[in-house]
């Protein structure tokens, strides 16, 4: 998986993920029965992404500290349950391994 190439791209990926989680939350509120799988982890996912974004903005972010907290939740979910899994995995890979240099 190709990681983000620049800090701006990385921040943009995080911002995109936050937007997608907001969309998931709206879907959950609209159709709670079929979206109930999200209810188990959406708050933690949203908080983790917002914290990551805040750290990037205020300069307190630390690269390469292992998996991001949300990976434990999404690792075993397939793309049907977690349609933004690839985006979250790309964010995590960039976090763990730094920016793509080639």
C-alpha positions in Angstrom: 0.0 0.0 0.0 1.3 3.4 -1.0 1.7 5.7 2.0 1.2 9.5 1.9 4.0 11.3 0.1 3.8 14.6 1.9 2.6 15.9 5.3 -0.1 17.8 3.5 -1.3 14.6 1.8 -1.3 12.8 5.1 -3.3 15.5 6.8 -5.7 15.4 3.9 -6.1 11.6 4.3 -7.0 12.1 7.9 -9.5 14.9 7.1 -11.0 12.6 4.5 -11.4 9.8 7.0 -13.0 12.1 9.5 -15.5 13.1 6.8 -16.2 9.5 6.0 -16.8 8.7 9.6 -19.3 11.6 9.8 -21.1 10.0 6.8 -21.1 6.6 8.6 -22.6 8.3 11.6 -25.3 9.9 9.5 -26.1 6.5 7.9 -26.3 5.0 11.4 -28.8 7.6 12.5 -30.8 7.1 9.3 -30.8 3.3 9.3 -29.8 2.0 12.7 -30.8 -1.6 12.0 -28.6 -2.3 9.0 -25.8 -0.1 10.2 -25.7 -1.4 13.8 -22.1 -2.8 13.3 -20.8 0.8 13.2 -22.4 1.6 16.6 -19.8 -0.6 18.4 -16.8 1.4 17.3 -17.7 4.6 15.6 -17.2 6.9 18.6 -13.7 5.4 19.3 -12.8 5.7 15.6 -14.0 9.3 15.4 -12.2 10.3 18.6 -8.9 8.6 17.4 -9.0 10.4 14.1 -9.9 13.8 15.5 -7.1 13.4 18.1 -4.6 12.5 15.3 -5.7 15.5 13.2 -5.4 17.8 16.2 -1.9 16.5 16.9 -0.9 17.1 13.3 -2.2 20.7 13.5 -0.6 21.6 16.8 2.7 19.9 16.1 2.6 17.3 18.9 2.2 14.4 16.5 4.8 11.6 16.8 5.5 9.3 13.8 6.3 5.6 14.0 4.8 4.7 17.3 3.3 1.5 16.2 -0.3 0.9 15.0 -2.8 3.6 15.6 -5.5 2.7 18.1 -8.3 2.2 15.6 -6.4 -0.6 13.8 -7.3 -3.1 16.6 -11.0 -2.4 15.8 -10.8 -2.4 12.0 -8.2 -5.0 11.3 -10.5 -8.0 11.1 -13.4 -6.1 9.4 -14.0 -6.7 5.7 -14.6 -3.8 3.3 -18.4 -4.4 3.3 -18.6 -3.6 7.0 -15.9 -1.0 6.9 -15.9 0.7 3.5 -13.1 3.1 4.5 -10.8 0.3 5.7 -8.3 0.9 2.9 -8.1 4.6 3.7 -7.6 3.9 7.4 -5.0 1.3 6.6 -3.1 3.8 4.5 -3.2 6.4 7.3 -1.9 3.7 9.7 0.9 2.6 7.3 2.0 6.2 6.9 2.0 6.6 10.6 4.0 3.4 11.2 6.5 3.8 8.4 6.6 7.5 7.6 6.0 9.2 4.3 6.5 7.4 1.0 9.8 8.5 -0.4 9.9 6.7 -3.7 
